Amino acid sequence: MTATLLSACPSLRQAFETSCYDADSLLEALGDDAHAALMRSEPVPVRRESKDLGRLGVLIRLFLLVDDIEEFEASEALSPLSIDDAVAAGIVERVEPDHVRALLDIRPLDAGYGTRWILSDLDGSMRPLPTATDHVLGVGQASLSLLRGTPTTQVGDVLDVGTGCGVQAIHAAQYADAVTGTDISERAMLLAEATCALNGMNIELLRGSWFEPVAGRTFDRIVANPPFVVGRGTIEHSYRDSGIDLDGASRLMIEQAPSYLKPGGTAVILASWIHVSGEDWRARVASWIPDHGVDAWIVQRDVADPALYVGTWLRDGGVDQRDAAGGVLAESWLAHFAEAEVEGIGFGFVYLRKTDLPSDVLAEDLHHAFEDPLGNESIAYFDRVAWLRENDPADSVFVLDPATALERVYLPGEDGWAGEVVRVYRGNGPNWQHEIDELGAHLLAGMRPNGMALRELVALLASANDLDETDLLDGAVELITGLFRHGLLAPEGVKE
């Protein structure tokens, strides 16, 4: 099947190009509302809009809605790939009477470099299907999050651990000279290879567990969407279950990744971790980072309670806990969490940079929504960390970023409006907010191009308010360091 599927890819690509089966045309043809319905797995609005779209509409209904398509229509839409060849390749199957049905999900995706077509297994979202143990996941929310969260600065080589259908590897090929993808699943290797062939890309694909296929090698960047589901140490589905108990899979990835990075190389890992009663999650994840040689930025994007988490992943695997078997599985999973005193499950990004210095580790929450990608922000973050190692903030002139705003919140009081909160807000990127006091606001007001160093500003502020200069400087350095890490200000002459 491998050779047949691969040999069908050039003709299949020609069919897609002829029919304008690409990301932009899809959005334009369906319109915003139907396209949004497609993203929500609601087939009826999409079916209505696609019925008059000719060959494009046929491909939409075939591969995205998994409708049964009359063979003569499918034959025209897939030409020059014949139906017989498409059946032999495992792309479609014949169903009675005189219809064909897709066996693969093939969808156009534009992650910033134009359309790429991604092959994966059907997920049952449009037509109920069982989820096989070796199911290869397509373009889901996790993979989209990683695409948005991955740095795209140009590098020499990239390693994609747990490549699955190959979507991260295909993305990496646009900003790297060479890409290597690994996966333990034979079927993932097949579909990733087909994805590469369909897009005309040469990517090295190696089968094996975790980092074993690349033992002894190092890379400029590592990207990983591993099977990070926090579970009972069992494997129901290879795309999500590692067989390692609780958050051990994320720990393994984070602990081992630095050994496969070149000096200055970076890694971005999607990960999950447990919130244990009486334990700070930040300390838990930070403990997976060595004391020397790795800077880490750990960004928690969401926290789920155990019941919600278990219910979500059971549904993802096609399990209904209202059934007897599903109920037993849910009970076992929740009991395991209770035994480990799990109060919640965190999810987010772990960014790493290889150094030869003592490690700098920051773990923090980023729960609010923001539009800009986080990936290149991580590179800027590590550059700020490097600057802080080499410079004394007290002797530096800082300038506020033009997108930084000051916000004051007032609430009704006995004598009218009463000041409640003063904060500074970054109006771009991750939209960080920091609460400050009035002294902090005055300090920031004095920061301007060709201005005074922080130490000098603090001296004036201390004198004007009859405060101890040493204590005030310590607090000011702590404040400015936090704001600088988040990009609300920068040392004069340092580009963001």
Secondary structure, DSSP 8 states (H G I E B T S, - for coil): -HHHHHHHHHHHHHHHHHTT-SHHHHHHHHHHHHHHHHHTT-HHHHHHHHTTSHHHHHHIIIIIS---EEHHHHHHHHTTS-HHHHHHTTSEEEETTTEEEESEEEEEEESSSSEEEEEEE--SSSS-----TT----S-HHHHHHHHHS--S-EEEEEEET-TTSHHHHHHTTTEEEEEEEES-HHHHHHHHHHHHHTT---EEEESSTTGGGTT--EEEEEE------EES--S-TTT--SSEETHHHHHHHHHGGGGEEEEEEEEEEEEEEEETTS-HHHHHHTTS-SEEEEEEEEEEEEE-HHHHHHHHHHHTT--TTSHHHHHHHHHHHHHHHHTTEEEEEEEEEEEEEEEEE--EEEEE--S---S-SHHHHHHHHHHHHHHHHS-GGGS-EEE-TTEEEEEEEEEETTEEEEEEEEEEE-STT--EEEE-HHHHHHHHT--TT---HHHHHHHHHHHHT--HHHHHHHHHHHHHHHHHTTSEEETT---
